[in-house]
């Protein structure tokens, strides 16, 4: 069992809201987190066949069993319960009554917005952060980390990552995808997911993807939304600012866990990882995930973007903090080069009043200031968001 950084935020939200909803990928640790945080609350899993039958037969009678609330796992299986939960929390006016978890957001977000608006805090739990792994004495080499990813069970049960992710993909395709949409050709959908892994860190082009997969661009857009909703991938939005430059307006694609992406790329050993041409993109993905996890574990929007203009000037990440932005460059090299700061210096020239605390995150060990830049090892990437 691992201690999660979101634990304190979860407890705090339960003091302020009658319902707290924790969403995130399957196997990211949602159930363990909420049960550890609320050991005295009744627990029920809506994926249980017996529970499903009870809910379908008498949803009101089912909730009557929990007059003081409960932990309800996989709420997306029966979002119709949310309306009655609303009635109950409104009547009782007590904080922390229901703790809900959900593995995908198709239909769930709309149901929550309609039934629990103003009544629930929504938290997003991704697989473990590097600081959580370090606290559990699960530190590893960079190549091993990129291969394994950060799902708790891989470390807790010492699983072979290739076999674990094979099962994960099969389960996802057979269960979640069939629930969320009618995919007539699972082979094409699997090809689509694999091609997504090969486009990590790239501006997403649905027309190009459609041509490769052999489906319409409309189908690609729909499938992409499904991958987002089920926490397989996320899209990093571009930064928009009236600075007299033509900026890219399409998002970049990344995975919610680098181990899953490595599996889809066919990488099975650390030796293969060290030589793979996409290792740098996987490293970039890992670092951006660390930034997102820090913000989400605090119950906050990540406020991360990337910068790219029509002249190919690019900065990997811009973090908006009030009026300012913190630009972050990500390099998989172990050795610092002065060229790492070129894009940061460019951004400082065109946005002199807004850019602060420019940072380079890399694979080297030295952490110091170089000129007006901070230099951080990837294990401490989350510090890049600190305004100091």
Secondary structure, DSSP 8 states (H G I E B T S, - for coil): ----TTHHHHHHHHHH-SEEEEE--TTSSHHHHHHHHTTTS-EEETTSHHHHHHHHH-HHHHHHT-TT--EEE-GGGGTTHHHHHHHHHHHH--TT-EEEEES--TTHHHHHHHHSTTTEEEEE--S--HHHHHHTT----HHHHHHH-S-HHHHHTT--HHHHHHHHHHHIIIIIIHHHS--S-HHHHHHHHHHHHTTTTSB--HHHHHHHHTS-HHHHHHHHHHHHHTTSEEEE-B----SSS-B--S-EEEES-HHHHHHHTT--SHHHHHH-TTHHHHHHHHHHHHHHHHHHHTT----EEEEEBTT--EEEEEEEETTEEEEEEE---SS--GGGGHHHHHHHHHTTTTB-S-EEEESSS--EEETTEEEEEGGGGGGGGS--
